[in-house]
Amino acid sequence: MIAFTALSDVLVYIAFSYLAGSVVLKFVPISKKPVLRESKVLELLSVAAIALFSLAPVIELTNFLADDQSWFAVFFKVLVDYRTGHGWIVTGLFCIILAAATLLNFSKHITVYFLGVLILAVGYFSHVSTLNLWGGFASHTIHFLAMAVWTGILLHVSWFAESKTEWRSFLSWFTPFAIACVAVLFASGVAIMLFFVEPSQYARSWVLPYGQLLLLKHLSIVPLLAAAAINGFLNKRKYYERAWLRAESGLLLLVFLFTAFMSKQAPPHNINNTFRSEGPAPFVEMLKGPLYIPIDGSWDASINGILFIVLGLLLLAMMVIGYKRALSPWLSILCGSGFIIASYIGLMLNMSY
């Protein structure tokens, strides 16, 4: 069930990003953006995907509560009595309104308004807002909005733009815009993390599924930023290279996957208690041997651990070298994935629990 809800979240992220990118690019002058193949069908499918796949947490909770009761009776009880159900009802209603606005060709201002309300609903009904209503709501909404608009523009330009389109005029505004989005994502992401993991407990949490996925998410951001730097700063050609942009979007999908699976794990509010109930994360005992409570993580450098970290950095450098040598852009995904794996192993081997 975890895989079902996590993959549903990934599809929701992609659908929101497509819509956000479509709306934002409508406000950009024609001279400042590529020639795009717009599709009302894909916009409507994205709205439908948000409504459909946002239902996954409701189904998960229904399955948990159903037991010997009527599944549909419990399903409607979840919709009426639980915050998860309320969130989906609000999402479903505004998806219907947004679909109508898209179908009837309402103005871009009305469309962005209803999409904005949907994003506010995501923030309000998020897990972090249950811990701290206004702080969690604000940080999650800002984080989700920055993710959606940056990712959305990238998706449209990499998959739905004409290949021989002007590149420099687009980069003149998108590069600083993307940098601002990344800065907002970093600040809001740290704020969200602090609701779940204290900075002093960050390395200790790596023994848990949540902490390990949080580490993998952070590591996956590094090759993504490297690919973004290649597309934004190193590419000085007149026309953009579709394959390099698609490679960047492929690395972005890894971040989505780690984020989605992480959100389905028990947060490490108390690491020892969570370890007692959840057990260790996959591969931890294979790398570190048996673990015992109390968990106490500390840096303990080893030759093997350092070598793996150096290997990860070399693979990261290969992304840039591959661009300079005109190698296949898809090699950057392999090198980026290799960086994540090697750095993860290196960090774990250098920790003592």
PEBELFEN-V758765 format. One record per run of one state. SS is the DSSP state (a for helix, b for strand, c for the rest). FROM is the first residue (numbers start at 1). LEN is the number of residues. If there is no record, write none. Layout:
BEGIN
SS|FROM|LEN  SS|FROM|LEN
END
This chain:
BEGIN
c|1|1  a|2|25  c|27|3  a|30|3  c|33|3  b|36|1  c|37|3  a|40|14  c|54|2  a|56|11  c|67|4  a|71|11  c|82|1  a|83|21  c|104|4  a|108|17  c|125|2  a|127|5  c|132|1  a|133|27  c|160|1  b|161|1  c|162|4  b|166|1  c|167|1  a|168|29  c|197|2  a|199|3  c|202|2  a|204|4  c|208|1  a|209|26  c|235|4  b|239|1  c|240|2  a|242|21  c|263|8  a|271|8  c|279|5  a|284|5  c|289|9  b|298|2  c|300|3  a|303|22  c|325|5  a|330|20  c|350|1  b|351|2  c|353|1
END
